[in-house]
Amino acid sequence: MKIIGLTGGIGMGKSTAAAIFHRARMPVFDADLAVHRLQGPRGRALPYIEALFPGTVRDKTLDRGALRSAVLGQPDALR
């Protein structure tokens, strides 16, 4: 089986290409969807994010604004 990586900037057609692959019955892994599930309500990544950046998870939901502020306030966190 061949594995193909599909990358590109915003608006480059990645989602369209992935949809074409999916319709052709090719397996597709959507990293964006996986991350959204991990960071979504009750996501498995939330306890780790909260441990690194306290106050960024509220009611079992990621507060992206709080995370943004926490990360931008810590240059080492961007690594």
Secondary structure, DSSP 8 states (H G I E B T S, - for coil): ---------TTSSHHHHHHHHHHTT-----HHHHHHHHHSTT-TTHHHHHHHSTTSEETTEE-HHHHHHHHHT-GGGG-
